[in-house]
Amino acid sequence: MWTRLSGLVSKEFAQMLRDPIVLFLIFWLTTIEVAMCTMAVGMDVRNLKLGLIDNDNTPISRALTSELTSADTFVLSRVFAADVEAEASLRRGDLDVLVEIPPRFAAQIAANHPTEIGVVVDGSNATVASRARAYIVELTARFVQTRAHGSMAMQGGVQPALRVWYNPDLTNTRFVALAMMAQAGFMLAIVLPAAGMVREKQNGTLEQIRVTPIRPHELFIGKILPPMIVSTLSLFPSMLIARLAGVPMNGSLALFVALNLVSLFSAVSIGVFVATITSTLQQALLTSFFALFPLLFLSGSITPTESMPQWLQAVTQASPLRHGIEIITSIFLKGAGFRELWPHAAALAAIGTLLFAASWVLFRRSW
């Protein structure tokens, strides 16, 4: 058995290594795509164009302007003298945010009186607008506490002492990098076994294998092991990209590899199931991507699961990719251990076992 199995595994590796398209796909998914999506898909906005109308023109108002432009979130694009010019710039798209400081701004703060600043945000892009509004609120609150010596901050009574764990600067880049790492391995683990098994059908070699001493379960194992090994090894280039993006590794690398094998087991089971219900390579690839997109949208990597309806949040538990992303982000960012992650591992094992059982039944019928 072990001789036959090693021969099957060697054959699979030889076929993959001889195919330049497969090699390019592996390289692209695990390096270039992870890097591009990490830089492009992140929801953190930078260098927003800020317009300013300073009707007070005092050291305090200028200090507020310096606070708003102290980081790379806002760049002071232009200072306006009138509202009409500023509104025209907003309509042209020359500004993302317009801030108007009222007259007697410094006097109101010195007298410990509540005061407001006018903020107009270009809402044509809802994502950018919501982020810009949140940044303005955060930076203004920080200015009040640090520049006004807490005089206004104390009027609200008890103030929360806010701390953010696991991602202190609230950057979305870390999550995107880890999510893309999970997606790359997941896609490879689905496409590679599906293409490998269907290739045998399409080329007619499956009929030749049936007359050899190879057992059905040996063929199954021989088709599963190489994709799992390749998908596991492909994680390391993705980890390098994530490290360059500033993603920390707070957990155990050994636990990450072990639980990733469970995640890849569920992904490979999807690829094997696709292979058993399709006859050509084109059918297998189309069916694989048909399955990938719902799993991708239900994983929480594009839209937070908390924003979905309750019934759809329950459906997301059936997405192996969601559990895989939870495992990766928890290990990397939170330093979580098996005690916290075993429910996700159990869900992945259950999904993989059910799909493999269904695939095995269908495969045995056609053997």
C-alpha positions in Angstrom: 0.0 0.0 0.0 2.7 2.5 1.0 4.6 1.8 -2.3 1.5 2.5 -4.3 0.6 5.6 -2.3 4.1 7.1 -2.6 3.9 6.5 -6.4 0.6 8.4 -6.6 1.9 11.2 -4.5 5.0 11.5 -6.6 2.9 11.5 -9.8 0.7 14.3 -8.4 3.7 16.4 -7.5 5.3 15.8 -10.9 2.2 16.9 -12.7 1.9 20.1 -10.7 5.6 21.0 -11.1 5.5 20.4 -14.8 2.5 22.7 -15.2 3.7 26.4 -15.5 0.1 27.7 -15.1 -0.3 25.9 -11.8 3.1 27.1 -10.6 2.2 30.7 -11.6 -1.2 30.4 -9.9 0.5 29.3 -6.6 3.0 32.1 -6.8 0.5 34.7 -7.7 -2.1 33.8 -5.0 0.4 33.6 -2.2 2.6 36.6 -2.9 1.5 39.2 -5.4 -2.2 39.0 -4.7 -1.7 39.0 -0.9 0.5 42.1 -1.2 -1.8 44.0 -3.5 -4.9 43.3 -1.6 -3.3 44.2 1.7 -2.4 47.6 0.3 -5.5 48.2 -1.7 -8.4 46.6 0.1 -7.7 48.1 3.5 -10.5 50.4 4.8 -8.0 52.8 6.4 -8.0 56.1 4.5 -5.0 58.4 4.4 -4.2 61.8 3.0 -7.8 63.1 2.9 -7.9 66.6 1.4 -8.9 69.0 4.1 -10.3 72.5 3.5 -10.4 75.1 6.3 -12.3 78.3 7.1 -10.8 79.9 10.2 -13.1 82.6 11.3 -11.3 83.0 14.6 -7.6 83.0 13.5 -6.2 82.7 17.0 -3.5 80.5 18.5 -6.1 78.1 19.7 -7.8 77.8 16.3 -4.4 77.3 14.6 -3.6 74.6 17.3 -6.8 72.8 16.3 -5.7 72.9 12.6 -2.3 71.5 13.6 -4.0 68.7 15.5 -6.2 67.8 12.5 -3.1 67.6 10.2 -0.6 66.2 12.7 -0.9 62.6 11.3 -1.2 61.4 7.8 -5.0 61.2 7.9 -5.7 64.8 6.7 -3.6 67.0 4.4 -4.5 70.7 4.5 -5.4 71.4 0.9 -6.6 75.0 1.1 -7.6 77.7 3.5 -10.8 79.5 2.3 -12.1 83.0 3.2 -15.7 82.4 2.2 -18.2 79.5 2.3 -19.0 79.9 -1.5 -15.5 79.0 -2.6 -15.3 76.1 -0.2 -18.6 74.6 -1.4 -17.5 74.9 -5.0 -14.3 73.0 -4.2 -16.4 70.3 -2.5 -18.6 69.9 -5.6 -15.6 69.6 -7.8 -14.1 66.9 -5.6 -11.1 68.9 -4.7 -11.9 68.4 -1.0 -12.9 65.4 1.2 -13.7 67.4 4.3 -14.3 71.0 5.1 -13.9 72.4 8.6 -15.2 75.8 9.6 -14.0 77.3 12.9 -16.5 79.8 14.2 -15.7 83.3 15.5 -14.8 83.6 19.2 -13.8 79.9 19.2 -10.8 80.6 21.6 -12.9 82.9 23.8 -15.6 80.2 24.2 -13.1 77.7 25.2 -11.4 80.1 27.6 -14.8 80.8 29.2 -15.5 77.1 29.6 -18.5 77.4 27.3 -19.5 74.6 24.9 -18.7 75.4 21.3 -18.9 73.7 18.0 -17.0 73.6 14.8 -18.7 73.1 11.4 -17.7 69.9 9.5 -18.9 69.1 6.0 -17.9 65.6 4.7 -18.2 64.6 1.0 -20.5 61.6 1.3 -20.4 60.5 -2.3 -18.2 57.6 -1.1 -19.9 56.3 2.1 -16.8 54.4 3.3 -14.5 57.3 3.0 -17.1 59.6 4.5 -17.7 57.5 7.6 -14.0 57.1 8.2 -13.4 60.8 7.8 -16.2 61.7 10.2 -14.8 59.3 12.8 -11.3 60.7 12.4 -12.6 64.3 12.9 -14.5 63.3 16.0 -11.5 61.5 17.5 -8.9 64.3 16.7 -11.2 67.0 18.0 -11.8 65.2 21.2 -8.0 64.7 21.6 -7.5 68.4 21.0 -10.0 69.4 23.6 -8.4 67.2 26.2 -4.8 68.2 25.5 -5.0 71.8 24.3 -7.9 73.1 26.4 -6.4 71.5 29.5 -9.5 69.4 30.1 -11.8 72.3 30.8 -14.5 71.1 28.4 -13.7 67.4 28.9 -14.6 67.7 32.6 -18.1 69.0 31.9 -19.3 65.6 30.9 -18.6 64.1 34.3 -17.1 60.7 34.2 -15.0 60.1 31.1 -14.2 56.6 29.8 -10.6 55.5 29.9 -10.5 53.8 26.5 -8.0 51.1 25.6 -7.9 49.2 22.4 -6.4 45.7 22.6 -4.8 43.6 19.8 -4.9 46.4 17.2 -4.2 49.6 19.2 -4.0 52.0 16.2 -7.2 50.4 14.7 -5.6 49.9 11.3 -7.4 47.5 9.0 -4.3 46.5 7.1 -3.4 43.7 9.6 -6.8 42.1 9.2 -6.8 42.3 5.4 -3.3 40.8 5.2 -4.4 37.8 7.4 -7.7 37.4 5.6 -5.9 37.3 2.2 -3.5 34.7 3.6 -6.4 32.5 4.6 -8.1 33.1 1.3 -5.0 32.2 -0.8 -4.5 28.9 1.0 -8.2 28.1 0.9 -8.5 28.8 -2.9 -5.4 26.6 -3.6 -6.7 23.8 -1.5 -10.0 23.8 -3.4 -8.8 24.2 -7.0 -5.7 21.9 -6.9 -7.5 18.6 -5.9 -10.5 19.4 -8.0 -8.3 20.0 -11.1 -6.1 17.0 -10.3 -9.0 14.5 -10.0 -11.0 15.8 -13.0 -7.8 15.8 -15.1 -7.8 12.0 -14.7 -11.3 11.8 -16.0 -10.8 14.1 -18.9 -7.6 12.5 -20.0 -9.0 9.0 -19.7 -6.3 7.9 -17.2 -8.9 7.2 -14.5 -10.0 4.2 -16.4 -6.4 2.9 -16.6 -6.0 3.4 -12.8 -9.1 1.3 -12.2 -7.4 -1.8 -13.7 -4.3 -1.3 -11.6 -3.9 -2.7 -8.0 -4.5 0.9 -6.7 -7.4 0.9 -4.2 -10.0 3.7 -4.3 -9.0 5.0 -0.8 -5.4 5.1 -1.9 -6.3 7.2 -4.9 -8.2 9.5 -2.6 -5.3 9.9 -0.3 -2.9 10.4 -3.2 -5.0 13.2 -4.6 -5.4 14.9 -1.2 -1.9 14.9 0.3 -0.1 17.0 -2.4 -2.6 19.9 -2.4 -2.5 20.0 1.4 1.3 20.0 1.4 1.5 22.7 -1.3 -1.2 24.8 0.3 0.6 24.6 3.7 4.0 25.5 2.2 2.4 28.4 0.3 1.5 30.0 3.7 5.1 30.9 4.4 5.5 33.4 1.5 2.2 34.9 2.6 3.4 35.1 6.2 6.4 37.1 4.9 4.2 39.5 3.2 2.1 39.9 6.3 5.2 40.5 8.4 6.3 43.2 6.0 2.9 44.8 6.4 3.5 45.0 10.2 1.4 42.1 11.3 2.7 40.7 14.6 2.9 37.0 15.5 1.7 36.8 19.1 0.7 33.2 19.2 2.3 29.8 18.6 3.6 29.0 15.1 3.2 25.3 15.7 -0.5 25.8 16.7 -1.0 27.9 13.6 0.4 25.2 11.3 -1.6 22.5 13.0 -4.9 24.3 12.9 -4.2 25.4 9.4 -4.0 21.8 8.4 -7.5 21.3 9.8 -8.7 24.3 7.8 -7.1 23.0 4.6 -8.7 19.6 5.2 -12.1 21.2 5.0 -11.1 23.2 1.9 -9.7 20.1 0.2 -12.9 18.3 0.9 -14.8 20.9 -1.1 -12.4 20.4 -4.0 -12.8 16.7 -3.9 -16.6 17.0 -3.7 -16.5 19.3 -6.8 -14.3 16.8 -8.6 -16.8 13.9 -8.0 -19.8 15.8 -9.5 -18.0 17.3 -12.5 -16.5 15.7 -15.6 -14.3 18.3 -17.3 -11.7 20.8 -16.1 -13.9 23.7 -17.2 -16.8 22.4 -15.1 -14.6 21.9 -12.1 -13.1 25.4 -12.2 -16.5 27.0 -12.7 -18.1 25.0 -9.9 -15.1 25.8 -7.6 -15.5 29.5 -8.1 -19.3 29.2 -7.8 -18.7 27.7 -4.3 -15.9 30.2 -3.4 -17.8 33.4 -3.8 -20.6 32.6 -1.3 -18.0 31.3 1.2 -15.9 34.4 0.7 -18.8 36.8 1.3 -19.9 34.8 4.4 -16.5 34.7 5.9 -16.6 38.2 7.3 -13.5 39.3 5.3 -15.5 41.6 3.0 -18.5 42.6 5.2 -18.5 42.2 9.0 -20.7 39.4 10.0 -22.2 41.6 12.7 -23.8 43.8 10.0 -25.6 40.8 8.6 -29.2 39.6 9.5 -29.4 37.2 12.4 -30.4 34.2 10.2 -27.5 34.9 7.8 -25.0 35.2 10.7 -26.1 31.6 11.6 -25.5 30.5 8.0 -21.9 31.9 8.2 -21.1 29.1 10.6 -21.1 26.7 7.7 -18.4 28.7 5.9 -15.0 27.0 6.5 -13.3 30.2 5.5 -14.9 32.1 8.3 -13.5 29.7 10.9 -10.1 29.7 9.1 -9.9 33.5 9.3 -11.0 33.5 13.0 -8.2 31.1 13.7 -5.5 33.0 11.9 -6.5 36.5 13.3 -6.8 35.1 16.8 -3.4 33.4 16.8 -1.5 36.3 15.1 -3.2 39.3 16.8 -4.5 37.9 20.1 -2.0 35.1 20.8 -4.9 32.8 21.4 -4.3 29.1 22.2 -6.2 25.8 21.5 -8.5 26.4 24.5 -10.0 29.4 22.7 -9.9 28.0 19.2 -11.0 24.4 19.5 -14.7 25.3 18.6 -13.5 26.6 15.2 -11.2 23.6 14.7 -14.1 21.2 15.5 -16.4 23.0 13.1 -13.8 22.7 10.3 -13.2 19.0 11.1 -17.0 18.4 11.0 -17.5 20.2 7.7 -14.5 18.4 6.1 -15.7 15.0 7.3 -19.2 15.5 6.0 -18.0 16.6 2.6 -15.4 13.8 2.4 -18.1 11.2 3.3 -20.4 12.5 0.6 -17.5 12.6 -1.9 -16.5 9.0 -1.0 -20.1 7.7 -1.6 -20.3 9.4 -5.0 -16.8 8.2 -6.0 -17.4 4.6 -5.0 -20.6 4.5 -7.1 -18.6 5.5 -10.2 -15.5 3.3 -9.4 
